[in-house]
Amino acid sequence: MSRYRPPRAKSSPYITRQGYDRLQAELAYLWKEKRPEVTRKVAEAAAQGDRSENAEYIYGKRQLREIDSRVQFLSRRLDELQIVEQHPPDRSKIYFGARVTLRDDQGETATYRIVGADEFDTQPGYISIDAPLARALIGKSRDDEVEVPRQADSGPARVLDLRQGESSTVYTVCEIHY
């Protein structure tokens, strides 16, 4: 039995200006505010003596490792990202950055914005460009139908309703905004 895990597939390098600015702000906060504060606390804990039984020292060192890991990730990721600020010439089609209103086969509507993998969030309705729904929507126009297969093992979820024979959901594009 091996502990080998194949590397994750690389996510798309696209990001909006707002997402890029948010990642830069997080990097600046971690590097200029949080890390010096934790370093000061670790130095104070180390001055107390025996480090092997000093919980504050051990916890502070762990925090520093986590901060350094995140700083390293953000530094590398910000170098790789491409900011998408221009709208496509054909604004009747769905591309990166679009806000799309969809209606499913039950008549319920939902609005999503297609954004980069580093900035998706369920609260404002952001979905990653790497998500199956976003991939199916790219290039579609208003009133096009999009079929998105349901994934069998998409992680832990609570089954609220079960209909036999449905292996995909059909959406109709209602509106597109940039």
C-alpha positions in Angstrom: 0.0 0.0 0.0 1.5 3.3 -1.1 0.8 6.8 0.1 1.5 8.2 -3.4 -1.0 10.7 -4.6 -0.8 11.8 -8.2 -0.4 15.6 -8.6 -3.5 17.7 -8.9 -4.4 19.0 -12.3 -3.3 22.6 -12.7 -6.1 25.1 -12.5 -6.6 27.8 -15.1 -4.3 30.8 -14.7 -7.1 33.4 -15.3 -8.3 35.8 -12.7 -10.2 39.0 -12.5 -8.6 42.3 -11.4 -10.6 42.2 -8.1 -9.4 38.6 -7.4 -5.8 39.5 -8.1 -6.0 42.5 -5.9 -7.5 40.4 -3.1 -4.7 37.8 -3.3 -2.0 40.6 -3.3 -3.7 42.1 -0.2 -3.6 38.7 1.5 0.1 38.3 0.7 0.9 41.8 2.0 -1.0 41.2 5.2 0.7 37.9 5.8 4.2 39.1 5.0 4.1 42.6 6.6 1.7 42.2 9.5 0.9 38.7 10.6 4.4 37.1 10.2 6.2 39.9 12.2 3.6 39.6 14.9 3.9 35.8 15.2 7.7 36.1 15.1 7.6 38.5 18.0 5.4 36.1 20.0 7.7 33.2 19.2 10.7 35.2 20.4 9.0 36.1 23.7 8.0 32.4 24.2 11.6 31.3 23.5 12.9 33.8 26.1 10.9 32.0 28.8 13.2 29.0 28.8 12.5 25.3 28.2 11.2 25.1 24.6 10.3 21.4 24.7 7.3 22.0 27.0 6.5 25.5 26.0 3.1 25.3 24.2 3.2 29.0 23.1 6.6 28.4 21.4 5.5 25.2 19.7 2.2 26.7 18.5 4.0 29.9 17.3 6.5 27.8 15.2 3.6 25.9 13.7 1.9 29.1 12.8 5.1 30.5 11.2 5.3 27.3 9.0 1.7 27.7 7.9 2.2 31.4 7.1 5.5 30.7 5.2 3.8 28.0 3.2 0.9 30.3 2.3 3.2 33.2 1.4 5.3 30.9 -0.8 2.1 29.6 -2.6 0.7 33.1 -3.1 4.1 34.4 -4.4 4.3 31.6 -7.0 0.6 31.8 -7.9 0.6 35.6 -8.4 3.5 35.2 -10.9 1.5 32.6 -12.9 -1.8 34.4 -13.1 -3.1 36.3 -16.1 -5.5 39.1 -15.3 -8.5 39.2 -17.7 -9.8 42.7 -17.9 -11.1 43.0 -21.5 -14.6 41.9 -22.5 -14.9 39.6 -25.5 -15.8 41.3 -28.8 -19.0 39.2 -29.1 -20.9 40.1 -25.9 -23.8 37.8 -26.8 -21.7 34.8 -25.9 -20.6 33.6 -22.5 -16.9 34.0 -21.6 -14.7 34.5 -18.6 -16.1 37.1 -16.2 -19.7 36.9 -17.4 -22.7 36.9 -15.0 -25.1 34.3 -16.3 -28.7 33.7 -15.2 -29.8 30.1 -15.7 -33.1 28.4 -15.5 -33.2 24.7 -14.8 -35.9 22.2 -16.0 -38.0 22.8 -12.8 -38.1 26.6 -13.7 -35.8 27.7 -10.8 -33.3 30.4 -11.7 -29.8 31.0 -10.4 -27.2 33.6 -11.3 -23.5 32.8 -11.5 -20.3 34.7 -12.4 -17.5 32.7 -14.1 -14.2 33.6 -12.3 -10.8 32.1 -11.8 -10.1 29.1 -9.7 -8.5 31.2 -7.0 -11.5 33.4 -6.4 -14.6 31.3 -6.6 -17.0 31.6 -3.7 -20.5 30.3 -3.2 -21.7 33.4 -1.3 -21.9 35.9 -4.3 -22.5 33.1 -6.8 -19.0 32.8 -8.2 -18.1 29.6 -10.0 -14.6 28.5 -11.1 -13.9 28.5 -14.8 -12.7 24.9 -14.2 -16.1 23.8 -12.9 -18.1 21.5 -15.2 -21.0 24.0 -15.3 -18.7 26.8 -16.3 -17.0 24.7 -19.0 -20.4 23.8 -20.4 -21.4 27.4 -20.5 -18.4 28.9 -22.2 -19.3 30.0 -25.8 -23.1 29.6 -25.3 -25.6 32.3 -26.1 -29.0 33.4 -24.6 -31.7 30.7 -24.8 -29.1 27.9 -25.5 -29.6 24.7 -23.5 -26.7 23.3 -21.5 -26.6 19.8 -20.2 -24.3 19.2 -17.2 -23.8 15.5 -16.1 -24.1 14.9 -12.4 -20.9 13.5 -10.8 -21.4 10.2 -8.9 -18.7 10.9 -6.3 -18.6 14.7 -5.9 -17.9 14.6 -2.2 -20.0 14.6 0.9 -23.5 15.9 0.3 -27.0 15.5 1.8 -29.6 14.1 -0.5 -32.6 16.3 -0.4 -34.5 14.9 -3.4 -34.0 11.8 -5.5 -35.5 11.3 -9.0 -34.9 8.0 -10.7 -33.2 8.0 -14.1 -31.8 11.6 -14.0 -28.1 11.6 -14.7 -27.8 15.2 -15.8 -29.4 18.6 -15.3 -30.5 20.7 -18.3 -30.2 24.5 -18.0 -31.4 27.3 -20.2 -29.4 30.5 -20.4 -31.7 33.4 -19.6 -29.4 36.4 -19.3 -25.7 37.3 -19.9 -24.1 40.4 -18.3 -20.5 41.6 -18.3 
